[in-house]
Amino acid sequence: MDMRSFHLNFEVNVFLMGSRTIEDLIIHYKEDMMDSDKLDPIGYNDRGLLERSKESFARLFSNVL
């Protein structure tokens, strides 16, 4: 942890050991991976105007998300 992380990047670190929460997080992570699509450079570049516009709009709020 450093001051840049706290003030600029809005980062928070949490350390969990030997907890049921860890098992739940692993399960949810694996579920998210199963529900995800791999994005390649061609697919990324072929995004439509609506998708790019939503990304640009969301980027305005990235520091508070």
mmCIF file of the N, C-alpha and C atoms, coordinates in Angstrom:
data_MODEL
# 
_entry.id   MODEL 
# 
loop_
_atom_site.group_PDB 
_atom_site.id 
_atom_site.type_symbol 
_atom_site.label_atom_id 
_atom_site.label_alt_id 
_atom_site.label_comp_id 
_atom_site.label_asym_id 
_atom_site.label_entity_id 
_atom_site.label_seq_id 
_atom_site.pdbx_PDB_ins_code 
_atom_site.Cartn_x 
_atom_site.Cartn_y 
_atom_site.Cartn_z 
_atom_site.occupancy 
_atom_site.B_iso_or_equiv 
_atom_site.pdbx_formal_charge 
_atom_site.auth_seq_id 
_atom_site.auth_comp_id 
_atom_site.auth_asym_id 
_atom_site.auth_atom_id 
_atom_site.pdbx_PDB_model_num 
ATOM 1   N N  . MET A 1 1  ? 0.836   -1.167  0.000   1.00 0.00 ? 1  MET A N  1 
ATOM 2   C CA . MET A 1 1  ? 0.000   0.000   0.000   1.00 0.00 ? 1  MET A CA 1 
ATOM 3   C C  . MET A 1 1  ? 0.888   1.240   0.000   1.00 0.00 ? 1  MET A C  1 
ATOM 4   N N  . ASP A 1 2  ? 0.490   2.225   -0.762  1.00 0.00 ? 2  ASP A N  1 
ATOM 5   C CA . ASP A 1 2  ? 1.217   3.487   -0.773  1.00 0.00 ? 2  ASP A CA 1 
ATOM 6   C C  . ASP A 1 2  ? 0.237   4.646   -0.891  1.00 0.00 ? 2  ASP A C  1 
ATOM 7   N N  . MET A 1 3  ? 0.731   5.857   -0.712  1.00 0.00 ? 3  MET A N  1 
ATOM 8   C CA . MET A 1 3  ? -0.138  7.031   -0.710  1.00 0.00 ? 3  MET A CA 1 
ATOM 9   C C  . MET A 1 3  ? -0.766  7.269   -2.080  1.00 0.00 ? 3  MET A C  1 
ATOM 10  N N  . ARG A 1 4  ? -0.059  6.936   -3.154  1.00 0.00 ? 4  ARG A N  1 
ATOM 11  C CA . ARG A 1 4  ? -0.628  7.091   -4.494  1.00 0.00 ? 4  ARG A CA 1 
ATOM 12  C C  . ARG A 1 4  ? -1.860  6.209   -4.641  1.00 0.00 ? 4  ARG A C  1 
ATOM 13  N N  . SER A 1 5  ? -1.791  4.996   -4.142  1.00 0.00 ? 5  SER A N  1 
ATOM 14  C CA . SER A 1 5  ? -2.923  4.080   -4.228  1.00 0.00 ? 5  SER A CA 1 
ATOM 15  C C  . SER A 1 5  ? -4.127  4.620   -3.471  1.00 0.00 ? 5  SER A C  1 
ATOM 16  N N  . PHE A 1 6  ? -3.892  5.209   -2.315  1.00 0.00 ? 6  PHE A N  1 
ATOM 17  C CA . PHE A 1 6  ? -4.997  5.728   -1.519  1.00 0.00 ? 6  PHE A CA 1 
ATOM 18  C C  . PHE A 1 6  ? -5.622  6.980   -2.127  1.00 0.00 ? 6  PHE A C  1 
ATOM 19  N N  . HIS A 1 7  ? -4.782  7.882   -2.646  1.00 0.00 ? 7  HIS A N  1 
ATOM 20  C CA . HIS A 1 7  ? -5.282  9.187   -3.061  1.00 0.00 ? 7  HIS A CA 1 
ATOM 21  C C  . HIS A 1 7  ? -5.565  9.303   -4.551  1.00 0.00 ? 7  HIS A C  1 
ATOM 22  N N  . LEU A 1 8  ? -4.834  8.597   -5.385  1.00 0.00 ? 8  LEU A N  1 
ATOM 23  C CA . LEU A 1 8  ? -4.999  8.737   -6.819  1.00 0.00 ? 8  LEU A CA 1 
ATOM 24  C C  . LEU A 1 8  ? -5.785  7.590   -7.419  1.00 0.00 ? 8  LEU A C  1 
ATOM 25  N N  . ASN A 1 9  ? -5.457  6.380   -7.050  1.00 0.00 ? 9  ASN A N  1 
ATOM 26  C CA . ASN A 1 9  ? -6.074  5.204   -7.654  1.00 0.00 ? 9  ASN A CA 1 
ATOM 27  C C  . ASN A 1 9  ? -7.281  4.688   -6.878  1.00 0.00 ? 9  ASN A C  1 
ATOM 28  N N  . PHE A 1 10 ? -7.544  5.247   -5.702  1.00 0.00 ? 10 PHE A N  1 
ATOM 29  C CA . PHE A 1 10 ? -8.679  4.841   -4.880  1.00 0.00 ? 10 PHE A CA 1 
ATOM 30  C C  . PHE A 1 10 ? -8.669  3.339   -4.623  1.00 0.00 ? 10 PHE A C  1 
ATOM 31  N N  . GLU A 1 11 ? -7.517  2.801   -4.305  1.00 0.00 ? 11 GLU A N  1 
ATOM 32  C CA . GLU A 1 11 ? -7.386  1.365   -4.069  1.00 0.00 ? 11 GLU A CA 1 
ATOM 33  C C  . GLU A 1 11 ? -7.583  1.025   -2.600  1.00 0.00 ? 11 GLU A C  1 
ATOM 34  N N  . VAL A 1 12 ? -8.077  -0.178  -2.395  1.00 0.00 ? 12 VAL A N  1 
ATOM 35  C CA . VAL A 1 12 ? -8.212  -0.718  -1.048  1.00 0.00 ? 12 VAL A CA 1 
ATOM 36  C C  . VAL A 1 12 ? -7.779  -2.176  -1.125  1.00 0.00 ? 12 VAL A C  1 
ATOM 37  N N  . ASN A 1 13 ? -7.019  -2.604  -0.167  1.00 0.00 ? 13 ASN A N  1 
ATOM 38  C CA . ASN A 1 13 ? -6.594  -3.997  -0.096  1.00 0.00 ? 13 ASN A CA 1 
ATOM 39  C C  . ASN A 1 13 ? -7.253  -4.669  1.095   1.00 0.00 ? 13 ASN A C  1 
ATOM 40  N N  . VAL A 1 14 ? -7.664  -5.900  0.883   1.00 0.00 ? 14 VAL A N  1 
ATOM 41  C CA . VAL A 1 14 ? -8.266  -6.688  1.954   1.00 0.00 ? 14 VAL A CA 1 
ATOM 42  C C  . VAL A 1 14 ? -7.559  -8.037  1.975   1.00 0.00 ? 14 VAL A C  1 
ATOM 43  N N  . PHE A 1 15 ? -7.180  -8.474  3.139   1.00 0.00 ? 15 PHE A N  1 
ATOM 44  C CA . PHE A 1 15 ? -6.538  -9.769  3.286   1.00 0.00 ? 15 PHE A CA 1 
ATOM 45  C C  . PHE A 1 15 ? -7.457  -10.685 4.081   1.00 0.00 ? 15 PHE A C  1 
ATOM 46  N N  . LEU A 1 16 ? -7.856  -11.791 3.447   1.00 0.00 ? 16 LEU A N  1 
ATOM 47  C CA . LEU A 1 16 ? -8.716  -12.767 4.100   1.00 0.00 ? 16 LEU A CA 1 
ATOM 48  C C  . LEU A 1 16 ? -7.977  -14.098 4.117   1.00 0.00 ? 16 LEU A C  1 
ATOM 49  N N  . MET A 1 17 ? -7.942  -14.724 5.271   1.00 0.00 ? 17 MET A N  1 
ATOM 50  C CA . MET A 1 17 ? -7.258  -16.006 5.367   1.00 0.00 ? 17 MET A CA 1 
ATOM 51  C C  . MET A 1 17 ? -8.140  -16.986 6.129   1.00 0.00 ? 17 MET A C  1 
ATOM 52  N N  . GLY A 1 18 ? -8.243  -18.192 5.577   1.00 0.00 ? 18 GLY A N  1 
ATOM 53  C CA . GLY A 1 18 ? -8.974  -19.253 6.250   1.00 0.00 ? 18 GLY A CA 1 
ATOM 54  C C  . GLY A 1 18 ? -10.428 -18.911 6.519   1.00 0.00 ? 18 GLY A C  1 
ATOM 55  N N  . SER A 1 19 ? -11.081 -18.363 5.522   1.00 0.00 ? 19 SER A N  1 
ATOM 56  C CA . SER A 1 19 ? -12.447 -17.897 5.720   1.00 0.00 ? 19 SER A CA 1 
ATOM 57  C C  . SER A 1 19 ? -13.370 -18.491 4.658   1.00 0.00 ? 19 SER A C  1 
ATOM 58  N N  . ARG A 1 20 ? -14.619 -18.653 5.012   1.00 0.00 ? 20 ARG A N  1 
ATOM 59  C CA . ARG A 1 20 ? -15.630 -19.108 4.054   1.00 0.00 ? 20 ARG A CA 1 
ATOM 60  C C  . ARG A 1 20 ? -15.782 -18.078 2.934   1.00 0.00 ? 20 ARG A C  1 
ATOM 61  N N  . THR A 1 21 ? -15.497 -16.829 3.245   1.00 0.00 ? 21 THR A N  1 
ATOM 62  C CA . THR A 1 21 ? -15.587 -15.766 2.244   1.00 0.00 ? 21 THR A CA 1 
ATOM 63  C C  . THR A 1 21 ? -14.656 -16.033 1.073   1.00 0.00 ? 21 THR A C  1 
ATOM 64  N N  . ILE A 1 22 ? -13.485 -16.553 1.347   1.00 0.00 ? 22 ILE A N  1 
ATOM 65  C CA . ILE A 1 22 ? -12.530 -16.861 0.289   1.00 0.00 ? 22 ILE A CA 1 
ATOM 66  C C  . ILE A 1 22 ? -13.116 -17.909 -0.647  1.00 0.00 ? 22 ILE A C  1 
ATOM 67  N N  . GLU A 1 23 ? -13.690 -18.947 -0.097  1.00 0.00 ? 23 GLU A N  1 
ATOM 68  C CA . GLU A 1 23 ? -14.289 -19.995 -0.913  1.00 0.00 ? 23 GLU A CA 1 
ATOM 69  C C  . GLU A 1 23 ? -15.419 -19.431 -1.767  1.00 0.00 ? 23 GLU A C  1 
ATOM 70  N N  . ASP A 1 24 ? -16.238 -18.551 -1.191  1.00 0.00 ? 24 ASP A N  1 
ATOM 71  C CA . ASP A 1 24 ? -17.325 -17.927 -1.943  1.00 0.00 ? 24 ASP A CA 1 
ATOM 72  C C  . ASP A 1 24 ? -16.790 -17.070 -3.085  1.00 0.00 ? 24 ASP A C  1 
ATOM 73  N N  . LEU A 1 25 ? -15.729 -16.314 -2.821  1.00 0.00 ? 25 LEU A N  1 
ATOM 74  C CA . LEU A 1 25 ? -15.141 -15.476 -3.860  1.00 0.00 ? 25 LEU A CA 1 
ATOM 75  C C  . LEU A 1 25 ? -14.581 -16.318 -5.006  1.00 0.00 ? 25 LEU A C  1 
ATOM 76  N N  . ILE A 1 26 ? -13.961 -17.431 -4.680  1.00 0.00 ? 26 ILE A N  1 
ATOM 77  C CA . ILE A 1 26 ? -13.423 -18.324 -5.712  1.00 0.00 ? 26 ILE A CA 1 
ATOM 78  C C  . ILE A 1 26 ? -14.544 -18.886 -6.562  1.00 0.00 ? 26 ILE A C  1 
ATOM 79  N N  . ILE A 1 27 ? -15.618 -19.313 -5.931  1.00 0.00 ? 27 ILE A N  1 
ATOM 80  C CA . ILE A 1 27 ? -16.769 -19.847 -6.665  1.00 0.00 ? 27 ILE A CA 1 
ATOM 81  C C  . ILE A 1 27 ? -17.350 -18.793 -7.595  1.00 0.00 ? 27 ILE A C  1 
ATOM 82  N N  . HIS A 1 28 ? -17.551 -17.577 -7.082  1.00 0.00 ? 28 HIS A N  1 
ATOM 83  C CA . HIS A 1 28 ? -18.112 -16.502 -7.912  1.00 0.00 ? 28 HIS A CA 1 
ATOM 84  C C  . HIS A 1 28 ? -17.169 -16.128 -9.052  1.00 0.00 ? 28 HIS A C  1 
ATOM 85  N N  . TYR A 1 29 ? -15.872 -16.139 -8.796  1.00 0.00 ? 29 TYR A N  1 
ATOM 86  C CA . TYR A 1 29 ? -14.898 -15.841 -9.842  1.00 0.00 ? 29 TYR A CA 1 
ATOM 87  C C  . TYR A 1 29 ? -14.990 -16.872 -10.959 1.00 0.00 ? 29 TYR A C  1 
ATOM 88  N N  . LYS A 1 30 ? -15.065 -18.145 -10.601 1.00 0.00 ? 30 LYS A N  1 
ATOM 89  C CA . LYS A 1 30 ? -15.158 -19.204 -11.606 1.00 0.00 ? 30 LYS A CA 1 
ATOM 90  C C  . LYS A 1 30 ? -16.463 -19.093 -12.388 1.00 0.00 ? 30 LYS A C  1 
ATOM 91  N N  . GLU A 1 31 ? -17.564 -18.734 -11.710 1.00 0.00 ? 31 GLU A N  1 
ATOM 92  C CA . GLU A 1 31 ? -18.841 -18.532 -12.402 1.00 0.00 ? 31 GLU A CA 1 
ATOM 93  C C  . GLU A 1 31 ? -18.739 -17.367 -13.386 1.00 0.00 ? 31 GLU A C  1 
ATOM 94  N N  . ASP A 1 32 ? -18.088 -16.295 -12.974 1.00 0.00 ? 32 ASP A N  1 
ATOM 95  C CA . ASP A 1 32 ? -17.905 -15.144 -13.866 1.00 0.00 ? 32 ASP A CA 1 
ATOM 96  C C  . ASP A 1 32 ? -17.083 -15.526 -15.092 1.00 0.00 ? 32 ASP A C  1 
ATOM 97  N N  . MET A 1 33 ? -16.048 -16.337 -14.893 1.00 0.00 ? 33 MET A N  1 
ATOM 98  C CA . MET A 1 33 ? -15.217 -16.765 -16.016 1.00 0.00 ? 33 MET A CA 1 
ATOM 99  C C  . MET A 1 33 ? -16.016 -17.632 -16.991 1.00 0.00 ? 33 MET A C  1 
ATOM 100 N N  . MET A 1 34 ? -16.895 -18.484 -16.473 1.00 0.00 ? 34 MET A N  1 
ATOM 101 C CA . MET A 1 34 ? -17.722 -19.335 -17.334 1.00 0.00 ? 34 MET A CA 1 
ATOM 102 C C  . MET A 1 34 ? -18.726 -18.501 -18.126 1.00 0.00 ? 34 MET A C  1 
ATOM 103 N N  . ASP A 1 35 ? -19.147 -17.379 -17.565 1.00 0.00 ? 35 ASP A N  1 
ATOM 104 C CA . ASP A 1 35 ? -20.150 -16.524 -18.195 1.00 0.00 ? 35 ASP A CA 1 
ATOM 105 C C  . ASP A 1 35 ? -19.515 -15.438 -19.075 1.00 0.00 ? 35 ASP A C  1 
ATOM 106 N N  . SER A 1 36 ? -18.196 -15.477 -19.214 1.00 0.00 ? 36 SER A N  1 
ATOM 107 C CA . SER A 1 36 ? -17.477 -14.446 -19.955 1.00 0.00 ? 36 SER A CA 1 
ATOM 108 C C  . SER A 1 36 ? -17.146 -14.917 -21.358 1.00 0.00 ? 36 SER A C  1 
ATOM 109 N N  . ASP A 1 37 ? -16.930 -13.955 -22.236 1.00 0.00 ? 37 ASP A N  1 
ATOM 110 C CA . ASP A 1 37 ? -16.477 -14.234 -23.599 1.00 0.00 ? 37 ASP A CA 1 
ATOM 111 C C  . ASP A 1 37 ? -15.066 -13.684 -23.757 1.00 0.00 ? 37 ASP A C  1 
ATOM 112 N N  . LYS A 1 38 ? -14.216 -14.465 -24.405 1.00 0.00 ? 38 LYS A N  1 
ATOM 113 C CA . LYS A 1 38 ? -12.852 -13.999 -24.646 1.00 0.00 ? 38 LYS A CA 1 
ATOM 114 C C  . LYS A 1 38 ? -12.892 -12.928 -25.730 1.00 0.00 ? 38 LYS A C  1 
ATOM 115 N N  . LEU A 1 39 ? -12.202 -11.850 -25.473 1.00 0.00 ? 39 LEU A N  1 
ATOM 116 C CA . LEU A 1 39 ? -12.187 -10.732 -26.404 1.00 0.00 ? 39 LEU A CA 1 
ATOM 117 C C  . LEU A 1 39 ? -10.826 -10.668 -27.078 1.00 0.00 ? 39 LEU A C  1 
ATOM 118 N N  . ASP A 1 40 ? -10.833 -10.743 -28.399 1.00 0.00 ? 40 ASP A N  1 
ATOM 119 C CA . ASP A 1 40 ? -9.589  -10.644 -29.146 1.00 0.00 ? 40 ASP A CA 1 
ATOM 120 C C  . ASP A 1 40 ? -9.471  -9.244  -29.761 1.00 0.00 ? 40 ASP A C  1 
ATOM 121 N N  . PRO A 1 41 ? -8.315  -8.887  -30.273 1.00 0.00 ? 41 PRO A N  1 
ATOM 122 C CA . PRO A 1 41 ? -8.137  -7.540  -30.824 1.00 0.00 ? 41 PRO A CA 1 
ATOM 123 C C  . PRO A 1 41 ? -9.125  -7.197  -31.941 1.00 0.00 ? 41 PRO A C  1 
ATOM 124 N N  . ILE A 1 42 ? -9.460  -8.165  -32.774 1.00 0.00 ? 42 ILE A N  1 
ATOM 125 C CA . ILE A 1 42 ? -10.396 -7.892  -33.865 1.00 0.00 ? 42 ILE A CA 1 
ATOM 126 C C  . ILE A 1 42 ? -11.786 -7.595  -33.308 1.00 0.00 ? 42 ILE A C  1 
ATOM 127 N N  . GLY A 1 43 ? -12.234 -8.395  -32.361 1.00 0.00 ? 43 GLY A N  1 
ATOM 128 C CA . GLY A 1 43 ? -13.534 -8.155  -31.736 1.00 0.00 ? 43 GLY A CA 1 
ATOM 129 C C  . GLY A 1 43 ? -13.581 -6.831  -30.998 1.00 0.00 ? 43 GLY A C  1 
ATOM 130 N N  . TYR A 1 44 ? -12.472 -6.484  -30.361 1.00 0.00 ? 44 TYR A N  1 
ATOM 131 C CA . TYR A 1 44 ? -12.413 -5.210  -29.636 1.00 0.00 ? 44 TYR A CA 1 
ATOM 132 C C  . TYR A 1 44 ? -12.520 -4.036  -30.608 1.00 0.00 ? 44 TYR A C  1 
ATOM 133 N N  . ASN A 1 45 ? -11.816 -4.120  -31.706 1.00 0.00 ? 45 ASN A N  1 
ATOM 134 C CA . ASN A 1 45 ? -11.839 -3.040  -32.688 1.00 0.00 ? 45 ASN A CA 1 
ATOM 135 C C  . ASN A 1 45 ? -13.159 -2.951  -33.449 1.00 0.00 ? 45 ASN A C  1 
ATOM 136 N N  . ASP A 1 46 ? -13.926 -4.023  -33.477 1.00 0.00 ? 46 ASP A N  1 
ATOM 137 C CA . ASP A 1 46 ? -15.203 -4.049  -34.189 1.00 0.00 ? 46 ASP A CA 1 
ATOM 138 C C  . ASP A 1 46 ? -16.389 -3.640  -33.332 1.00 0.00 ? 46 ASP A C  1 
ATOM 139 N N  . ARG A 1 47 ? -16.131 -3.126  -32.112 1.00 0.00 ? 47 ARG A N  1 
ATOM 140 C CA . ARG A 1 47 ? -17.232 -2.667  -31.258 1.00 0.00 ? 47 ARG A CA 1 
ATOM 141 C C  . ARG A 1 47 ? -18.000 -1.565  -31.970 1.00 0.00 ? 47 ARG A C  1 
ATOM 142 N N  . GLY A 1 48 ? -19.304 -1.547  -31.764 1.00 0.00 ? 48 GLY A N  1 
ATOM 143 C CA . GLY A 1 48 ? -20.138 -0.541  -32.405 1.00 0.00 ? 48 GLY A CA 1 
ATOM 144 C C  . GLY A 1 48 ? -20.053 0.816   -31.712 1.00 0.00 ? 48 GLY A C  1 
ATOM 145 N N  . LEU A 1 49 ? -20.658 1.802   -32.352 1.00 0.00 ? 49 LEU A N  1 
ATOM 146 C CA . LEU A 1 49 ? -20.649 3.161   -31.823 1.00 0.00 ? 49 LEU A CA 1 
ATOM 147 C C  . LEU A 1 49 ? -21.343 3.233   -30.466 1.00 0.00 ? 49 LEU A C  1 
ATOM 148 N N  . LEU A 1 50 ? -22.444 2.533   -30.291 1.00 0.00 ? 50 LEU A N  1 
ATOM 149 C CA . LEU A 1 50 ? -23.162 2.552   -29.018 1.00 0.00 ? 50 LEU A CA 1 
ATOM 150 C C  . LEU A 1 50 ? -22.286 2.008   -27.894 1.00 0.00 ? 50 LEU A C  1 
ATOM 151 N N  . GLU A 1 51 ? -21.624 0.900   -28.130 1.00 0.00 ? 51 GLU A N  1 
ATOM 152 C CA . GLU A 1 51 ? -20.758 0.297   -27.111 1.00 0.00 ? 51 GLU A CA 1 
ATOM 153 C C  . GLU A 1 51 ? -19.605 1.237   -26.744 1.00 0.00 ? 51 GLU A C  1 
ATOM 154 N N  . ARG A 1 52 ? -18.968 1.823   -27.738 1.00 0.00 ? 52 ARG A N  1 
ATOM 155 C CA . ARG A 1 52 ? -17.861 2.750   -27.479 1.00 0.00 ? 52 ARG A CA 1 
ATOM 156 C C  . ARG A 1 52 ? -18.355 3.991   -26.742 1.00 0.00 ? 52 ARG A C  1 
ATOM 157 N N  . SER A 1 53 ? -19.553 4.451   -27.080 1.00 0.00 ? 53 SER A N  1 
ATOM 158 C CA . SER A 1 53 ? -20.120 5.624   -26.404 1.00 0.00 ? 53 SER A CA 1 
ATOM 159 C C  . SER A 1 53 ? -20.397 5.336   -24.940 1.00 0.00 ? 53 SER A C  1 
ATOM 160 N N  . LYS A 1 54 ? -20.941 4.149   -24.642 1.00 0.00 ? 54 LYS A N  1 
ATOM 161 C CA . LYS A 1 54 ? -21.191 3.766   -23.248 1.00 0.00 ? 54 LYS A CA 1 
ATOM 162 C C  . LYS A 1 54 ? -19.880 3.676   -22.473 1.00 0.00 ? 54 LYS A C  1 
ATOM 163 N N  . GLU A 1 55 ? -18.839 3.139   -23.105 1.00 0.00 ? 55 GLU A N  1 
ATOM 164 C CA . GLU A 1 55 ? -17.533 3.052   -22.446 1.00 0.00 ? 55 GLU A CA 1 
ATOM 165 C C  . GLU A 1 55 ? -16.979 4.442   -22.153 1.00 0.00 ? 55 GLU A C  1 
ATOM 166 N N  . SER A 1 56 ? -17.104 5.349   -23.102 1.00 0.00 ? 56 SER A N  1 
ATOM 167 C CA . SER A 1 56 ? -16.598 6.713   -22.908 1.00 0.00 ? 56 SER A CA 1 
ATOM 168 C C  . SER A 1 56 ? -17.360 7.419   -21.796 1.00 0.00 ? 56 SER A C  1 
ATOM 169 N N  . PHE A 1 57 ? -18.668 7.228   -21.755 1.00 0.00 ? 57 PHE A N  1 
ATOM 170 C CA . PHE A 1 57 ? -19.482 7.839   -20.706 1.00 0.00 ? 57 PHE A CA 1 
ATOM 171 C C  . PHE A 1 57 ? -19.089 7.292   -19.339 1.00 0.00 ? 57 PHE A C  1 
ATOM 172 N N  . ALA A 1 58 ? -18.913 5.976   -19.244 1.00 0.00 ? 58 ALA A N  1 
ATOM 173 C CA . ALA A 1 58 ? -18.537 5.354   -17.973 1.00 0.00 ? 58 ALA A CA 1 
ATOM 174 C C  . ALA A 1 58 ? -17.152 5.817   -17.529 1.00 0.00 ? 58 ALA A C  1 
ATOM 175 N N  . ARG A 1 59 ? -16.266 6.093   -18.486 1.00 0.00 ? 59 ARG A N  1 
ATOM 176 C CA . ARG A 1 59 ? -14.913 6.530   -18.158 1.00 0.00 ? 59 ARG A CA 1 
ATOM 177 C C  . ARG A 1 59 ? -14.928 7.871   -17.399 1.00 0.00 ? 59 ARG A C  1 
ATOM 178 N N  . LEU A 1 60 ? -15.963 8.692   -17.647 1.00 0.00 ? 60 LEU A N  1 
ATOM 179 C CA . LEU A 1 60 ? -16.087 9.960   -16.935 1.00 0.00 ? 60 LEU A CA 1 
ATOM 180 C C  . LEU A 1 60 ? -16.207 9.755   -15.424 1.00 0.00 ? 60 LEU A C  1 
ATOM 181 N N  . PHE A 1 61 ? -16.789 8.625   -15.029 1.00 0.00 ? 61 PHE A N  1 
ATOM 182 C CA . PHE A 1 61 ? -17.012 8.339   -13.620 1.00 0.00 ? 61 PHE A CA 1 
ATOM 183 C C  . PHE A 1 61 ? -16.053 7.300   -13.058 1.00 0.00 ? 61 PHE A C  1 
ATOM 184 N N  . SER A 1 62 ? -15.001 6.982   -13.789 1.00 0.00 ? 62 SER A N  1 
ATOM 185 C CA . SER A 1 62 ? -14.092 5.904   -13.382 1.00 0.00 ? 62 SER A CA 1 
ATOM 186 C C  . SER A 1 62 ? -13.423 6.164   -12.030 1.00 0.00 ? 62 SER A C  1 
ATOM 187 N N  . ASN A 1 63 ? -13.218 7.428   -11.704 1.00 0.00 ? 63 ASN A N  1 
ATOM 188 C CA . ASN A 1 63 ? -12.550 7.691   -10.435 1.00 0.00 ? 63 ASN A CA 1 
ATOM 189 C C  . ASN A 1 63 ? -13.435 7.453   -9.214  1.00 0.00 ? 63 ASN A C  1 
ATOM 190 N N  . VAL A 1 64 ? -14.731 7.322   -9.409  1.00 0.00 ? 64 VAL A N  1 
ATOM 191 C CA . VAL A 1 64 ? -15.629 7.068   -8.275  1.00 0.00 ? 64 VAL A CA 1 
ATOM 192 C C  . VAL A 1 64 ? -16.295 5.699   -8.343  1.00 0.00 ? 64 VAL A C  1 
ATOM 193 N N  . LEU A 1 65 ? -16.044 4.940   -9.394  1.00 0.00 ? 65 LEU A N  1 
ATOM 194 C CA . LEU A 1 65 ? -16.657 3.613   -9.521  1.00 0.00 ? 65 LEU A CA 1 
ATOM 195 C C  . LEU A 1 65 ? -15.869 2.580   -8.761  1.00 0.00 ? 65 LEU A C  1 
# 
